[in-house]
Every structure is written in C-alpha cells, then in structure tokens.
C-alpha cells in the first residue's frame, strides 16, 4: 500500500479525494474496477468514520485515477482513506492517504 496524498478540510466542506494510480500502472494498463474504499481513524475519535464516504466513487476517463467524494468528518480527527482497485492486467493495487479535518 502506498500513501499518496495528505489533505486538510473543514468539517463543512465536501469534495472528491483523488487517488492517482498511474505511477503503479504498466504501459497500456488501466484501472478496471474499484474493489473497495475504506476510512479509518488515525488520530482522534470518530465512532463512525465511514460516514465521510459520500458515495459515487468513480474511475476517471483516463482510467488511471479514482475519485472518492467525501463530506463531514469531526474537527481534530485525522483519517486514513484507502482505495483498492483491480487493473486491466489483473493486478490488485491499494493507495492510501491522510485527510485531516480542522475547523477553518
């Protein structure tokens, strides 16, 4: 699993996190399916971290990136997001990143 991003958002913001898989893809290989997207707490307390997943995960038109809409979160909590995909060559890849929620 490779960490690829570190973002910060306000609890009131909603936007897509982008997982860029192209560095891990061979020439001509694409992201074929999104297997799973998970969110866990790294720092702080949130009894329901998966509530941040707004649904509508999508593979972009180049088939190298995955977009994961997120919303909410609790102030002072850092979350780990991980996206697991399969590729056109049958590989399974996982990318992860940290999202810190802070009141602006």
C-alpha positions as CSV (number, residue, x, y, z in Angstrom):
1,X,0.0,0.0,0.0
2,X,1.4,3.4,-1.0
3,X,0.4,6.7,0.7
4,X,-0.1,9.3,-2.0
5,X,-1.8,12.3,-0.5
6,X,-2.3,14.4,2.6
7,X,-5.2,16.9,2.6
8,X,-6.9,19.1,5.1
9,X,-10.6,20.0,5.1
10,X,-13.1,21.8,7.2
11,X,-16.0,19.7,8.6
12,X,-18.4,21.7,6.4
13,X,-16.6,21.0,3.1
14,X,-17.4,18.3,0.6
15,X,-15.1,17.4,-2.3
16,X,-13.6,14.4,-4.1
17,X,-10.4,12.8,-3.0
18,X,-8.3,11.7,-6.0
19,X,-6.3,8.5,-5.9
20,X,-3.7,8.6,-8.8
21,X,-2.8,5.1,-9.8
22,X,-0.8,5.9,-12.9
23,X,2.7,5.6,-11.3
24,X,1.8,2.0,-10.4
25,X,0.4,1.0,-13.8
26,X,2.4,-0.6,-16.7
27,X,2.2,0.9,-20.2
28,X,-1.3,0.4,-21.5
29,X,-2.6,-0.9,-18.2
30,X,-5.7,0.8,-16.7
31,X,-7.9,0.7,-13.6
32,X,-10.7,-1.7,-14.3
33,X,-12.7,-1.8,-11.1
34,X,-13.0,-0.2,-7.7
35,X,-13.0,-3.1,-5.2
36,X,-13.3,-1.1,-2.0
37,X,-12.8,2.3,-0.3
38,X,-12.2,2.4,3.4
39,X,-11.8,5.1,6.0
40,X,-10.3,4.6,9.5
41,X,-9.3,7.0,12.3
42,X,-5.6,7.7,12.7
43,X,-5.7,10.4,15.3
44,X,-8.6,11.4,17.5
45,X,-12.0,9.8,17.9
46,X,-14.9,9.3,15.5
47,X,-17.3,6.4,16.2
48,X,-18.5,6.5,12.5
49,X,-15.6,7.3,10.2
50,X,-17.3,5.7,7.2
51,X,-20.0,8.4,7.3
52,X,-17.5,10.6,5.5
53,X,-17.9,8.4,2.4
54,X,-20.5,10.3,0.3
55,X,-20.9,7.6,-2.4
56,X,-20.5,7.9,-6.1
57,X,-16.9,6.6,-6.3
58,X,-15.7,6.8,-10.0
59,X,-12.9,5.9,-12.3
60,X,-11.8,8.9,-14.4
61,X,-11.9,9.0,-18.2
62,X,-8.2,8.1,-18.5
63,X,-8.8,5.0,-16.3
64,X,-5.8,5.9,-14.1
65,X,-7.5,7.8,-11.3
66,X,-10.3,7.1,-8.8
67,X,-12.4,9.9,-7.4
68,X,-14.0,9.4,-3.9
69,X,-16.5,12.0,-2.8
70,X,-16.1,12.9,1.0
71,X,-18.1,15.0,3.3
72,X,-18.2,15.9,7.0
73,X,-15.7,14.5,9.5
74,X,-15.0,15.6,13.0
75,X,-12.8,18.6,13.9
76,X,-9.4,17.5,15.2
77,X,-9.6,14.0,13.7
78,X,-7.1,12.6,11.1
79,X,-8.5,9.9,8.8
80,X,-6.8,7.3,6.6
81,X,-8.5,6.7,3.3
82,X,-7.6,3.6,1.2
83,X,-8.8,2.8,-2.3
84,X,-8.4,-0.8,-3.6
85,X,-8.7,-1.5,-7.3
86,X,-8.1,-4.2,-9.9
87,X,-6.4,-3.4,-13.1
88,X,-6.8,-4.5,-16.7
89,X,-3.8,-6.9,-16.2
90,X,-5.4,-8.5,-13.1
91,X,-3.3,-6.7,-10.5
92,X,-4.7,-5.5,-7.2
93,X,-3.5,-2.1,-6.1
94,X,-4.2,-0.1,-2.9
95,X,-3.4,3.6,-2.4
96,X,-3.9,5.4,0.8
97,X,-3.7,8.9,2.2
98,X,-4.4,11.1,5.2
99,X,-7.2,13.6,5.5
100,X,-7.1,15.9,8.5
101,X,-10.3,17.6,9.5
102,X,-9.9,21.1,11.1
103,X,-12.3,23.9,11.5
104,X,-11.1,26.8,9.3
